[in-house]
C-alpha cells in the first residue's frame, strides 16, 4: 500500500514532520510518499496548498494524510476544505491545554523552533563549535572542558552522534578514534587516561562496519571483514578492561544512540 502524506506548517515544518514520522512509523506495511510544505502563513498560500492536496487526492484515488501545525485559525479553516484526512496538532492538544491551564494560548508562529532564548541559542552554537573543533581526535587540549568524550574505531558513528548531541542537547562533546596503533598497544591511549570518567565507547557489528568502510575506501585492507573484526574485538577488550560504558550502534538511529548515551552517562540536556 502507498499513501501520500503532507506535513504543513506556518513555520519550519519540523514539528509536523517529527510528530508525523513518529505516528507513521507504527505502520511499516505502508509506503508513505511524504511532502513538507513550510511557511504557509497567508490565505493565498493556504488555498494553494489545498489545491496541491486535492490534485494529489485525484491522482492517487484516495485522500492524502495531512499533519499540520498551523496556528492561525483562518488558515486552519481553509485547510479543512482539502480532500484529506487531517491531523491538526493544535485542535488536538492546544484546546485541551487551554482548558486545563485556564488561559488562552499565545497563538504565535515559530515558538517551537525560533530563537526564544538568546542564552539557549548561544549554548547550542557553542556546543556545536566545540564538537567540530574536537572532532576525530584533531585536538585534545580541550578535553578538560568536555562533558563527554566518545571513543571507538573508525566509522562507528562518533562524529554524527557528537554533532547531534551538541545541536539537540547543548552537550560539549569530543570524539577520539581508536587507531590501529592504539589498538595494537592493547591499552587506553595516554591522552585519554586523565579523562577516563568522561569516556563513552561506541561499537558496531563487523559486517556492518566493513560495508561502511567499503564505501569509503573500496577494496582496501581497512575495509576487510578480518580487519574490522580485529579492531572491534580489541576495542571491546579495552572498554571492558577499563570499565568504560559502551553501546552497540549497529541497529540504532543517531537519535536513539544519543538519548541512550545521555541516560547511561547521567547527563542532562542543557537546552530547554
C-alpha positions as CSV (number, residue, x, y, z in Angstrom):
1,X,0.0,0.0,0.0
2,X,1.0,3.6,-0.6
3,X,-0.4,6.8,0.8
4,X,0.6,10.4,0.2
5,X,1.4,12.5,3.3
6,X,1.7,16.2,3.7
7,X,3.4,17.9,6.6
8,X,2.2,21.5,6.6
9,X,3.2,24.4,8.9
10,X,3.3,28.2,9.1
11,X,6.9,27.8,10.3
12,X,9.7,25.4,9.5
13,X,7.6,22.3,9.5
14,X,10.0,20.5,11.8
15,X,7.3,19.8,14.5
16,X,4.8,18.5,12.0
17,X,7.5,16.2,10.4
18,X,8.7,14.9,13.8
19,X,5.2,14.1,15.1
20,X,4.1,12.7,11.7
21,X,7.1,10.4,11.4
22,X,6.5,9.1,15.0
23,X,2.9,8.3,14.1
24,X,3.6,6.8,10.7
25,X,6.5,4.7,11.9
26,X,3.9,2.4,13.5
27,X,2.5,1.4,10.1
28,X,5.5,-0.2,8.4
29,X,3.4,-2.2,6.0
30,X,2.5,1.0,4.2
31,X,4.9,3.1,2.0
32,X,4.4,6.8,2.5
33,X,5.1,9.4,-0.1
34,X,6.0,12.5,2.0
35,X,6.0,16.1,1.2
36,X,6.7,19.0,3.6
37,X,5.1,22.5,2.9
38,X,6.6,25.0,5.3
39,X,5.7,28.7,5.8
40,X,2.1,28.5,4.9
41,X,1.4,31.9,6.5
42,X,-1.1,33.6,4.2
43,X,-4.6,32.8,2.9
44,X,-3.2,32.6,-0.6
45,X,-0.6,30.1,0.4
46,X,-3.2,28.0,2.3
47,X,-5.5,27.9,-0.7
48,X,-2.6,27.0,-3.0
49,X,-1.8,24.2,-0.6
50,X,-5.3,22.9,-0.7
51,X,-5.1,22.8,-4.5
52,X,-2.0,20.7,-4.3
53,X,-3.5,18.3,-1.8
54,X,-6.7,18.0,-3.8
55,X,-4.7,17.3,-7.0
56,X,-2.8,14.5,-5.2
57,X,-6.1,13.1,-4.0
58,X,-7.4,13.0,-7.6
59,X,-4.2,11.3,-8.9
60,X,-4.0,8.8,-6.1
61,X,-7.7,7.9,-6.0
62,X,-7.5,8.2,-2.2
63,X,-7.4,11.1,0.2
64,X,-3.9,12.1,1.4
65,X,-3.0,12.3,5.1
66,X,-2.2,15.8,6.3
67,X,-0.3,16.6,9.5
68,X,-0.4,20.3,10.2
69,X,0.8,22.7,12.9
70,X,-0.9,25.9,11.6
71,X,-1.5,28.4,14.4
72,X,-3.8,30.9,12.6
73,X,-7.5,29.9,12.9
74,X,-8.4,31.4,9.5
75,X,-5.7,29.4,7.7
76,X,-6.7,26.2,9.5
77,X,-10.3,26.7,8.3
78,X,-9.0,26.9,4.7
79,X,-7.1,23.7,5.1
80,X,-10.2,22.0,6.4
81,X,-11.6,22.2,2.9
82,X,-8.9,19.9,1.5
83,X,-9.9,16.4,0.5
84,X,-7.7,14.8,3.1
85,X,-7.5,13.0,6.4
86,X,-6.2,15.8,8.5
87,X,-4.4,15.6,11.9
88,X,-4.5,19.1,13.3
89,X,-2.0,19.3,16.2
90,X,-3.4,22.5,17.6
91,X,-7.0,21.2,17.5
92,X,-5.9,18.0,19.2
93,X,-3.8,19.4,22.0
94,X,-3.8,23.2,22.5
95,X,-7.5,23.4,23.2
96,X,-7.2,20.8,25.9
97,X,-4.2,22.6,27.4
98,X,-6.2,25.9,27.4
99,X,-8.9,24.2,29.4
100,X,-6.5,22.7,31.9
101,X,-4.4,25.9,32.3
102,X,-7.5,28.2,32.2
103,X,-5.7,30.6,29.9
104,X,-5.6,31.2,26.1
105,X,-2.6,30.1,24.1
106,X,-0.3,32.8,22.6
107,X,-1.1,31.7,19.0
108,X,2.4,32.7,18.0
109,X,4.0,31.3,14.9
110,X,7.5,29.8,15.3
111,X,7.6,29.2,19.0
112,X,8.9,25.7,18.7
113,X,12.0,26.4,16.7
114,X,12.5,30.1,16.9
115,X,15.2,31.8,19.0
116,X,13.1,32.1,22.1
117,X,16.1,32.3,24.5
118,X,19.3,34.0,23.4
119,X,21.1,32.1,26.1
120,X,19.9,28.8,24.8
121,X,20.8,29.6,21.3
122,X,24.2,30.7,22.3
123,X,24.7,27.5,24.3
124,X,23.7,25.4,21.2
125,X,26.1,27.3,18.9
126,X,29.0,27.0,21.5
127,X,28.3,23.2,21.8
128,X,28.4,22.7,18.0
129,X,31.6,24.7,17.7
130,X,33.1,22.6,20.5
131,X,32.1,19.3,18.8
132,X,33.5,20.4,15.4
133,X,36.8,21.7,17.0
134,X,37.3,18.5,18.9
135,X,36.2,16.0,16.2
136,X,38.1,12.8,15.3
137,X,40.9,13.5,17.8
138,X,42.1,16.5,15.8
139,X,42.6,18.4,19.1
140,X,42.9,17.0,22.6
141,X,43.9,20.0,24.7
142,X,40.3,21.0,25.4
143,X,39.2,17.6,26.8
144,X,39.1,19.1,30.3
145,X,36.1,21.2,29.1
146,X,34.2,18.3,27.6
147,X,31.1,16.8,29.2
148,X,31.8,13.5,27.4
149,X,34.4,12.0,25.0
150,X,33.2,9.4,22.5
151,X,35.7,6.8,21.6
152,X,35.5,3.9,19.0
153,X,37.1,2.5,15.9
154,X,36.9,4.5,12.7
155,X,33.3,4.8,11.2
156,X,31.5,3.5,14.2
157,X,29.3,6.6,14.4
158,X,31.2,9.0,16.6
159,X,31.0,12.2,14.5
160,X,27.3,12.2,13.6
161,X,26.4,11.3,17.2
162,X,28.7,14.2,18.5
163,X,27.1,16.8,16.2
164,X,23.6,15.6,17.1
165,X,24.2,15.7,20.8
166,X,25.7,19.2,20.6
167,X,22.9,20.5,18.4
168,X,19.9,18.9,20.3
169,X,21.2,18.8,23.9
170,X,23.8,21.5,24.1
171,X,26.4,18.9,25.3
172,X,30.1,19.7,25.0
173,X,31.3,16.6,23.3
174,X,34.6,15.5,21.8
175,X,35.4,12.3,20.0
176,X,38.6,10.3,19.6
177,X,39.2,7.5,17.1
178,X,40.9,4.3,18.3
179,X,43.5,3.9,15.6
180,X,45.3,0.7,14.6
181,X,48.3,1.9,16.6
182,X,46.2,2.5,19.7
183,X,44.7,-0.9,19.4
184,X,48.0,-2.7,18.8
185,X,49.1,-1.4,22.2
186,X,46.0,-3.0,23.8
187,X,45.6,-0.2,26.2
188,X,43.8,3.2,26.5
189,X,45.7,5.9,24.7
190,X,47.7,8.1,27.2
191,X,45.9,11.3,26.1
192,X,42.6,9.8,27.3
193,X,43.7,8.4,30.6
194,X,43.2,11.6,32.6
195,X,39.6,11.8,31.4
196,X,38.6,8.2,31.9
197,X,35.3,9.2,33.7
198,X,34.2,11.2,30.6
199,X,34.8,8.3,28.2
200,X,32.0,6.5,26.4
201,X,32.6,3.8,23.8
202,X,30.8,3.0,20.6
203,X,31.0,-0.4,18.9
204,X,29.4,-1.8,15.8
205,X,28.9,-5.2,14.2
206,X,31.9,-6.2,11.9
207,X,29.9,-6.9,8.8
208,X,28.2,-3.5,9.1
209,X,31.5,-1.7,9.7
210,X,33.1,-3.5,6.7
211,X,30.2,-2.4,4.4
212,X,30.5,1.3,5.6
213,X,34.3,1.2,5.1
214,X,34.0,-0.4,1.7
215,X,32.0,2.6,0.5
216,X,34.7,5.0,1.9
217,X,37.8,3.0,0.8
218,X,36.8,0.2,-1.6
219,X,38.9,-2.9,-1.7
220,X,41.3,-1.7,1.0
221,X,42.7,-3.6,4.0
222,X,40.9,-1.0,6.1
223,X,37.6,-2.3,4.8
224,X,38.2,-6.0,5.1
225,X,36.0,-8.0,7.4
226,X,39.1,-9.5,9.1
227,X,40.4,-6.0,9.9
228,X,37.0,-4.9,11.2
229,X,36.6,-7.9,13.4
230,X,40.1,-7.5,14.9
231,X,39.6,-3.8,15.6
232,X,36.2,-4.2,17.2
233,X,37.4,-7.2,19.3
234,X,40.3,-5.2,20.7
235,X,38.2,-2.1,21.3
236,X,35.7,-4.1,23.3
237,X,38.6,-5.6,25.3
238,X,39.8,-2.1,26.2
239,X,36.3,-1.0,27.2
240,X,35.8,-4.0,29.4
241,X,39.3,-3.8,31.0
242,X,38.9,-0.1,31.7
243,X,35.3,-0.3,32.8
244,X,34.2,2.1,30.1
245,X,30.4,2.2,29.3
246,X,29.7,1.5,25.7
247,X,26.9,1.0,23.2
248,X,26.4,-1.0,20.0
249,X,25.4,1.5,17.3
250,X,24.6,-1.1,14.6
251,X,20.8,-1.1,14.7
252,X,20.2,2.3,16.4
253,X,19.4,5.7,14.9
254,X,21.5,8.7,15.8
255,X,18.6,9.9,18.0
256,X,18.5,6.6,19.9
257,X,22.3,6.4,20.3
258,X,22.3,10.0,21.7
259,X,19.5,9.6,24.2
260,X,20.8,6.3,25.5
261,X,24.3,7.9,26.0
262,X,22.7,10.8,27.8
263,X,20.8,8.3,30.2
264,X,23.8,5.9,30.7
265,X,26.2,8.8,31.5
266,X,23.7,10.6,33.8
267,X,24.0,13.8,31.7
268,X,21.2,16.4,31.5
269,X,20.4,18.3,28.4
270,X,21.4,22.0,28.6
271,X,18.8,23.2,26.2
272,X,15.1,23.7,27.1
